[in-house]
């Protein structure tokens, strides 16, 4: 196992474990403070809420990990084919990759758990010293922290198996030829998967519309809209190998007609599977953040606009809602951080696996500066496409959720979505930083190898 290949997966596992253990520990600390008043009910409610956010983080982490292992396996196709040629079975190879996933999950999960325990206990002692928390006996380790630790290990292991499915398609004969990933035209011919994805998207959109219409007369429209959102988003993820390259191609047109920009745009269609693996996790993260914040802002706006509260009561209610939604948005935003780590790693792995291609460009006359510009353009293209699609989907889903739930209560009419522009600005600003960070290591790697040495790489 090459530790360099798995750095991102270990980081993702550690972040997921850190997030889960921190929430559970914080829940335990809060229960220690208010436990006598809650008689167990408060802890149950807090654990339930924490569980929802932990599941969201692990879901995003699983997608990122599966995509990372998919990228790693894609770079090993020639080696895997050679192993098949000398007698290794598909079962043995998948088991080997599964063991890598188990080790990565265990190491990352333990690192995250230890950091979370140190952080939460240190924070508790600090707030006791400042008087913000009462000086009572707090639990050092909540037994429930084992749940997210084990869950992260199992999730990472399962994601590695999902990501290694490409092993099944590698034949020994590929050892004697150049083994590449399917291009855009091949992905479009995956009829079964594409039809299912299209049906899910179409049926999901129909359910979203029905949910909003039903929501004008009954809050039960929320349930219809919920399944519409889940169905359509699942279809988008399932058909991402077709959807994302098209979005990337459209974004690529923004980078002008220079050689570096054109090559960056064309790479999205030449290597759609690689582009999709790098971007879909960030799409999921941004969509989750925007869905929740738009829904929350719309709830807040509809409630405050239609209540009979006086000015002071409105201000107080607005403050409470704002703080609550801010905290919950930050918790969901953790999923976007995990996805961002995955994008950086997948781009780095992609450049590492394209040594011969980059060497050929240098041999044909590309300067180091042009190669660097191409890598930066690819990074920016992926980030813009992911964030743009995630923002659009998030606004749609968030508005549909708020409208279907509260439409019948406040006037039985359609209202415009409330978009929290400060969150949008934060996401766009973070995306700009991410585009730069994601391109630093790959561009340095791409220009550090001489053309002759790169062309000798097998």
C-alpha positions in Angstrom: 0.0 0.0 0.0 1.4 3.4 -1.0 0.7 5.8 1.8 0.9 8.8 -0.6 -2.1 7.5 -2.5 -4.2 7.2 0.6 -3.3 10.4 2.4 -6.7 12.0 1.4 -8.7 9.0 2.4 -7.0 8.9 5.8 -7.7 12.6 6.2 -11.4 12.1 5.2 -11.8 9.2 7.6 -10.1 11.3 10.4 -12.4 14.3 9.6 -15.5 12.1 9.7 -14.5 10.5 12.9 -13.5 13.8 14.5 -16.8 15.3 13.6 -18.8 12.3 14.9 -16.9 11.9 18.2 -16.9 15.7 18.8 -20.7 15.8 18.4 -21.3 12.8 20.7 -18.9 14.2 23.3 -20.5 17.6 23.1 -23.9 16.0 23.5 -22.6 14.2 26.6 -21.2 17.4 28.1 -24.4 19.2 27.6 -26.3 16.3 29.2 -24.0 16.5 32.2 -25.0 20.1 32.6 -28.7 19.9 32.1 -29.2 16.2 32.8 -31.1 16.5 36.1 -33.7 18.6 34.3 -34.1 16.5 31.2 -34.4 13.0 32.8 -32.8 11.4 29.7 -35.1 13.1 27.2 -32.7 15.9 26.4 -29.8 13.4 25.7 -32.0 11.4 23.4 -33.0 14.4 21.4 -29.5 15.7 21.1 -28.1 12.3 20.1 -30.8 12.1 17.4 -29.9 15.5 16.0 -26.2 14.7 16.2 -26.8 11.4 14.4 -28.4 13.1 11.4 -25.4 15.3 10.9 -22.9 12.5 11.5 -24.7 10.4 8.8 -24.5 13.4 6.4 -20.8 13.7 7.0 -20.2 10.0 6.6 -22.3 9.9 3.4 -20.2 12.6 1.8 -17.0 10.9 3.2 -18.1 7.6 1.6 -18.6 9.2 -1.8 -15.2 10.9 -1.6 -13.5 7.7 -0.4 -15.1 5.6 -3.1 -14.1 8.1 -5.8 -10.6 8.3 -4.4 -10.2 4.5 -4.5 -11.7 4.6 -8.0 -9.0 7.0 -9.1 -6.3 4.9 -7.4 -7.5 1.7 -9.1 -7.7 3.5 -12.5 -4.0 4.4 -12.1 -3.2 0.7 -11.4 -5.0 -0.8 -14.4 -1.8 -1.8 -16.1 -0.3 -3.3 -12.9 -3.6 -5.1 -12.1 -3.7 -6.5 -15.7 -0.2 -7.8 -15.3 -1.1 -9.5 -12.0 -4.1 -11.1 -13.7 -1.8 -12.3 -16.5 0.4 -14.1 -14.0 -2.6 -15.8 -12.3 -4.1 -13.4 -9.7 -7.9 -13.6 -9.5 -10.4 -10.8 -9.4 -11.4 -11.9 -5.9 -7.8 -11.8 -4.6 -7.3 -8.3 -6.0 -10.6 -6.9 -4.6 -9.7 -8.5 -1.3 -6.4 -6.7 -1.3 -8.0 -3.4 -2.1 -10.6 -4.0 0.6 -7.8 -4.6 3.1 -6.3 -1.3 2.1 -9.6 0.4 2.8 -9.9 -1.3 6.2 -6.4 -0.1 7.2 -7.1 3.4 5.9 -10.4 3.6 7.8 -9.0 2.3 11.0 -6.0 4.6 11.0 -8.0 7.7 10.0 -10.8 6.9 12.4 -8.5 6.5 15.4 -6.6 9.7 14.6 -9.9 11.6 14.4 -11.2 10.1 17.6 -8.1 10.9 19.6 -8.1 14.5 18.3 -11.8 14.9 19.1 -11.4 13.6 22.7 -8.5 15.9 23.3 -10.3 18.9 21.8 -13.6 18.5 23.5 -12.1 17.8 27.0 -9.7 20.7 26.6 -12.6 23.0 25.6 -14.7 21.8 28.6 -11.8 22.6 31.0 -11.3 26.0 29.4 -15.0 27.0 29.7 -15.0 25.8 33.3 -12.0 28.0 34.1 -13.8 31.0 32.5 -17.0 30.3 34.3 -19.0 29.6 31.2 -19.6 26.0 32.4 -20.3 24.9 35.9 -17.5 23.1 37.8 -19.0 19.6 37.9 -17.7 16.1 37.1 -17.8 15.7 33.3 -17.4 12.4 31.5 -14.0 12.0 29.8 -15.3 9.6 27.2 -18.9 9.0 26.3 -19.3 5.3 25.4 -21.4 6.3 22.4 -18.3 7.6 20.7 -17.6 4.0 19.6 -20.5 4.3 17.2 -19.1 6.9 14.9 -15.6 5.3 15.1 -16.8 1.9 14.0 -19.2 3.4 11.5 -16.3 5.4 9.8 -14.2 2.2 9.6 -17.0 0.2 8.0 -18.0 3.0 5.7 -14.4 3.5 4.5 -13.9 -0.3 3.9 -17.2 -0.5 2.0 -16.3 2.6 -0.1 -13.0 1.0 -1.0 -14.8 -2.1 -2.3 -17.2 0.1 -4.3 -14.3 2.1 -5.7 -12.5 -1.1 -6.7 -15.3 -2.4 -8.9 -13.2 -1.4 -12.0 -11.0 -4.5 -11.1 -13.8 -6.6 -12.5 -13.4 -5.1 -15.9 -9.6 -5.5 -16.2 -8.6 -8.4 -18.4 -5.1 -9.9 -18.7 -4.9 -8.8 -22.3 -4.9 -5.2 -21.1 -1.4 -5.8 -19.8 -0.1 -5.8 -23.3 -1.7 -2.6 -24.4 -2.3 0.9 -23.0 -5.2 0.7 -20.6 -7.2 3.9 -20.4 -10.5 5.0 -19.0 -13.7 5.2 -21.0 -14.2 8.4 -23.0 -17.4 10.5 -23.1 -18.9 8.6 -26.0 -18.4 5.3 -24.2 -20.1 6.6 -21.1 -23.1 7.8 -23.1 -23.5 4.2 -24.4 -24.0 2.8 -20.8 -27.7 2.6 -21.7 -29.0 0.8 -18.6 -27.4 3.2 -16.1 -28.3 6.2 -18.1 -31.9 5.3 -18.5 -32.3 4.6 -14.8 -30.6 8.0 -14.0 -32.9 9.8 -16.4 -36.0 8.1 -15.0 -35.0 9.1 -11.5 -34.4 12.7 -12.4 -37.6 13.0 -14.4 -39.8 11.3 -11.7 -38.0 13.3 -9.0 -38.7 16.6 -10.7 -42.4 15.6 -11.1 -42.6 14.7 -7.4 -41.0 18.1 -6.5 -43.6 19.9 -8.5 -46.5 17.8 -7.1 -45.1 18.4 -3.5 -45.0 22.2 -4.0 -48.6 22.2 -5.4 -49.9 19.9 -2.6 -48.1 22.1 -0.1 -50.4 25.0 -1.1 -53.2 23.2 0.6 -51.5 20.8 3.1 -48.1 20.6 4.9 -48.1 16.9 3.8 -46.7 18.2 0.5 -43.3 18.2 2.3 -43.2 14.4 2.2 -43.8 14.3 -1.5 -41.2 17.0 -2.2 -38.7 15.1 0.0 -38.9 11.9 -2.0 -38.8 14.1 -5.2 -35.6 15.7 -4.0 -34.0 12.4 -3.0 -35.0 10.7 -6.3 -33.8 13.5 -8.6 -30.5 14.0 -6.7 -29.9 10.3 -6.8 -30.5 10.3 -10.5 -28.0 13.2 -10.9 -25.3 11.3 -8.9 -26.0 8.1 -10.9 -25.8 9.9 -14.2 -22.9 12.1 -13.1 -20.6 10.5 -15.6 -22.7 12.2 -18.3 -24.0 15.3 -16.4 -20.6 16.6 -15.0 -18.6 16.5 -18.3 -21.4 18.6 -19.9 -21.3 21.1 -17.1 -17.5 21.1 -17.2 -17.5 21.6 -20.9 -19.8 24.6 -20.6 -17.6 26.1 -17.8 -14.5 25.4 -19.9 -15.8 27.8 -22.6 -15.1 30.7 -20.1 -11.3 30.1 -20.2 -10.8 31.5 -23.7 -9.3 29.9 -26.8 -5.7 29.6 -25.6 -4.0 26.2 -26.0 -3.9 25.6 -22.2 -7.5 26.6 -21.7 -8.7 24.5 -24.6 -6.8 21.4 -23.4 -8.2 21.9 -19.9 -11.7 22.0 -21.3 -11.2 19.0 -23.5 -9.8 16.9 -20.7 -13.3 16.9 -19.1 -14.7 14.9 -22.0 -11.5 12.9 -22.7 -11.5 11.6 -19.1 -15.1 12.0 -17.9 -14.8 9.3 -15.2 -11.8 11.0 -13.6 -13.5 14.4 -13.8 -16.7 13.1 -12.3 -14.8 11.4 -9.4 -13.1 14.6 -8.6 -16.2 16.9 -8.7 -19.3 15.0 -7.6 -18.3 15.0 -3.9 -18.1 18.8 -3.9 -21.4 19.0 -5.7 -23.0 16.9 -2.9 -21.4 19.0 -0.2 -22.4 22.4 -1.6 -25.9 21.1 -2.4 -26.4 20.0 1.2 -25.2 23.4 2.5 -27.4 25.4 0.2 -30.5 23.2 0.6 -30.4 23.6 4.3 -29.6 27.3 4.4 -32.1 28.3 1.7 -34.8 26.2 3.4 -34.0 27.7 6.8 -33.9 31.3 5.4 -37.2 30.7 3.6 -38.8 29.3 6.8 -37.5 32.2 8.7 -38.7 34.8 6.2 -42.2 33.2 5.9 -42.6 32.9 9.7 -41.5 36.4 10.5 -43.5 38.0 7.7 -46.8 36.3 8.8 -46.7 36.5 12.5 -48.5 38.9 14.8 -45.4 39.6 16.9 -44.4 43.1 17.8 -41.1 44.7 16.8 -39.2 43.5 19.9 -40.5 40.0 19.7 -39.7 39.8 16.0 -36.1 41.0 16.7 -35.7 38.3 19.4 -37.2 35.6 17.3 -35.1 36.6 14.3 -31.9 36.5 16.5 -32.8 33.0 17.9 -33.6 31.6 14.5 -30.4 33.2 13.0 -28.1 31.7 15.6 -29.8 28.3 15.4 -29.6 28.2 11.6 -26.0 29.4 11.7 -24.9 26.6 14.0 -26.7 23.9 12.0 -25.3 25.3 8.7 -21.8 25.2 10.1 -22.4 21.5 11.0 -23.6 20.6 7.5 -20.7 22.7 6.1 -18.4 20.0 7.5 -19.6 17.8 4.7 -18.4 20.4 2.1 -15.0 20.5 3.8 -14.7 16.7 3.4 -15.7 17.0 -0.2 -13.1 19.7 -0.8 -10.3 17.5 0.5 -11.5 14.8 -1.9 -11.3 17.2 -4.9 -7.8 18.3 -4.1 -6.6 14.7 -3.7 -8.3 13.4 -6.9 -6.8 16.2 -8.9 -3.3 15.5 -7.5 -3.7 11.7 -8.2 -4.9 12.5 -11.7 -1.8 14.6 -12.5 0.4 11.9 -10.9 -1.1 9.3 -13.3 -0.7 11.5 -16.4 3.1 11.8 -16.3 3.5 10.4 -19.8 0.8 12.7 -21.2 2.4 15.8 -19.6 5.8 14.7 -20.8 4.5 14.4 -24.3 3.0 18.0 -24.1 6.4 19.3 -23.0 8.1 17.3 -25.8 5.7 18.9 -28.4 6.6 22.4 -27.3 4.5 23.2 -24.3 6.4 25.4 -21.8 6.3 24.8 -18.0 4.2 27.9 -17.7 1.6 26.6 -20.2 1.4 23.2 -18.4 1.0 25.0 -15.1 -1.8 27.2 -16.6 -3.5 24.1 -17.9 -3.5 22.4 -14.5 -4.8 25.7 -12.8 -7.5 25.9 -15.5 -8.6 22.3 -14.9 -8.7 23.0 -11.1 -10.7 26.2 -11.6 -13.0 24.5 -14.1 -13.8 21.7 -11.7 -14.4 24.0 -8.7 -16.6 26.4 -10.7 -18.7 23.6 -12.2 -19.1 21.8 -8.9 -20.0 24.9 -6.9 -22.3 26.3 -9.6 -24.3 23.1 -10.0 -24.4 22.7 -6.2 -25.7 26.2 -5.7 -28.4 25.8 -8.3 -29.6 22.5 -6.9 -29.4 23.7 -3.3 -31.6 26.8 -4.0 -34.2 24.6 -5.9 -34.4 21.9 -3.2 -34.3 24.4 -0.3 -37.1 26.5 -1.8 -39.2 23.4 -2.6 -38.8 22.1 1.0 -39.9 25.4 2.5 -42.7 26.0 0.1 -44.2 22.5 0.4 -44.2 22.7 4.2 -45.4 26.2 4.8 -47.2 27.1 1.6 -50.6 26.2 3.0 -50.0 27.9 6.3 -49.0 31.3 5.0 -51.3 32.5 2.3 -51.5 29.4 0.1 -49.4 31.1 -2.5 -46.0 30.7 -4.1 -43.2 32.8 -2.7 -39.7 33.5 -4.0 -36.9 31.6 -2.3 -34.9 33.4 0.3 -31.2 33.1 -0.6 -28.8 33.8 2.2 -26.3 35.8 0.1 -23.7 35.9 2.9 -23.6 32.1 2.6 -23.3 32.3 -1.2 -20.5 34.8 -0.9 -18.7 32.5 1.6 -19.1 29.5 -0.6 -17.8 31.4 -3.7 -14.9 32.8 -1.7 -14.0 29.4 -0.3 -14.3 28.0 -3.8 -11.8 30.5 -5.1 -9.3 29.6 -2.4 -9.9 25.9 -3.1 -9.2 26.3 -6.8 -5.8 27.8 -6.0 -4.9 25.3 -3.3 -6.1 22.4 -5.5 -3.8 23.4 -8.3 -0.6 24.1 -6.3 0.8 20.6 -5.7 -0.4 19.2 -9.1 1.0 22.1 -11.1 4.4 21.8 -9.2 4.4 18.0 -9.9 3.5 18.5 -13.5 6.4 20.8 -14.2 9.1 19.1 -12.1 9.6 16.0 -14.3 11.7 16.4 -17.5 10.0 15.5 -20.8 12.4 12.6 -21.4 12.0 11.1 -18.0 8.2 11.5 -18.2 8.0 9.7 -21.6 10.0 6.8 -20.1 7.3 6.2 -17.4 5.2 3.1 -17.9 
